[in-house]
């Protein structure tokens, strides 16, 4: 709905109105909220936005699609709107004070669905079923008869429709650890299953590519491409090859747009998902597995359609030519990061003939990439990162938690992908960019204050932020807190997002940047492929059609990206909560990550490594202070762990 609302603000052609939005438009026309003509547009006295409700009962309207201040909405003008709802408000003209508005139409509730669990309470000697919101524990009233719950077990979990008050789905039982993934998905109204129509479309493409059917494509199947991914990866977006004689890097990306047609059933579902979601034990893909793990995936020893950048370097490692074309490749090896790291360290004793053929170009490429990376980081930020990897046992509980650090193989692939993404951004002037603005001065001031409390001196006279960060990181390394300080710096940055207009990528130090390399798992990249194909084919009519609503699309994709991340975080929190529940009273090593009241600590050992604990202590702690944490309580419902600092 937010995407469609953005179109109303900007104006949408009547012929472009989706069928499922026509009743809404007729309603808004009747209320004279939008214009009634060839172009349907919100009238000037109205604003569309989200409600930000305060504890005092009044709220603010955060306008969508226009750059202006928030509107104050008095409690009597909310008209049943709740926090986070997407609404249409009418501006109230007053001569002085803050601009005001009143809600006249609720377009979409913040949460169209809720997750609740069943408990039983005794009243007047009778057992009464009660449904409670899984996040807040508040009672939820549903439009169902009490006998519906009579034979259901305690802690049964449901997804309910907030508009109708009806149960949409029974998710399972709270006591079963395997219900966690269903809860995390349902909290953000995500689904795993695809429609029958989408699956039928996906299966229609079969399992193999007959390259004779694509005579217009460049045939690169004889080149020794390879993929490099995590050990468990099943969807392979990208493959690389380096011609060391010509100094040309080939970055081949799965040609998903060849299979997912614009406005097809596959496309509509991919657009609603936006991104693949990754749990420790499985993925919830943006596209059906028949595509994401089969015909689109650049599988080993299989011919596959690819969208390819050929990037030529000179002897100074400068890019001198970039060429984009449609081709066919055949990846000769599916490598894991671990295997490539072994090769890069010189462990070649287990290399067979194909490995040696690939290493013949891979090792020289790595030498070149290291120099390219070193030059890139003179203007871009570089942070130490640790990714938590959970392994689950057969019961769905945490078996172990490991830390995956960035290694040479990660850096090799990252910089190859960055080169392709930069090249793609040069081709378009309007479309879909990955942008990242400079942090605000307020954020920087807060960051420098926190760093000062840690004993880190910040040279505020230095105008080059990259140099400032380098100096901060050097001091943090000497104090053995670089990983923590890097997180502080990252927290101070603005969030990267998608935009139809280019404004550069501050963290990377790039004037232009976009996402080209992951169309299997990101709708942004799939959209970009369509734009690029229309551009290089000089298909102006198709390009105009794709770009017609791109400004509203980037808003939607940015929001979907945040939601996908929240689903994954919620899942991890639920797994931690279950382990903590079994270890109440146990003491763990931890570190203070947030000094506000109540402070938050992170556990640094065992199966709870990485778990957040909300401390009941009311005293002030120092940031990154090492502490011993006693687990006091853990709620499976809201996935929150409570504890206190155990003094010696």
CORGI-V650366 format. One line per field, one symbol per residue. phi: phi as a letter, one per 40 degrees, with the letter a starting at -180 (. if undefined). burial: 1 if it has 24 or more other C-alpha atoms within 12 Angstrom, else 0. A space follows every 10 residues. Layout:
BEGIN
phi=???
burial=???
END
This chain:
BEGIN
phi=.ccccccccc hbcdccccdc bccccccccc cfcbcbacbc accccbbbab cbcccchcab cccbgbcacc bcbcdcbcfg cbdgccbbbc cbcbcbgccb abcbaccacd bcbbbbbcbb bcbfgbcbcb bbcccbgccb cbcbcccdcd bccdgcbbbb ccccgbccac cibdccdccd cccdccdbfc bccbcccccc cccccgbabc cccbcccccb cccccabbad dccbbbcbbb abccccfbcb bbbdccccbc cdgccccccc cccgacbbbd babbccbdcd bcbbcccccc fbcacabbbb bbbcccgccb abbbacabbb ccabbcdccc ccccchcbcc ccccdccccc bcccccdccc cccdccccbb cbbcbbbcbc bbcccgccca bbbbccbdcc cdcdcccccc cccccccbba iabcbacccc cccccccccc ccccgccbcc cccccccccd cccccccccg bcdccdcccc ccccccabac bcbgbcccgb cbaabbcbcc bbcdccccdc cccccccfcc cccccccdbc cccccccccc cccccccccc cccccccccc ccbcgcbbca acbacccccb bbcbagccdg ccbccccbcc bccgccbbbc ccaabcccfb bbaacccc
burial=1111111111 1100001000 0001100100 0011100001 1110011111 1110000111 1111100001 1111101100 1111111111 1000000011 1111111111 1111111110 0000000011 1111000001 1100000010 0001111111 1100011101 1111111111 1111111111 1101000110 1110000110 0000000111 1011111111 0011111111 1111001111 1111111111 1100111011 1111111111 1011111111 1111111111 0111111111 1110001000 0111111111 1111111111 1011000000 0000100111 1110110111 0110000001 1111000111 1100011100 1000001111 1111111111 1111111101 1111111100 0001001101 1001010100 0000110111 1110110000 1111111111 0110011111 1111111111 1111111111 1111111111 1111100000 0010011011 1111111111 1011011111 1111111111 1010001111 1111100011 1111011111 1111111000 1011101111 1111111111 11111000
END
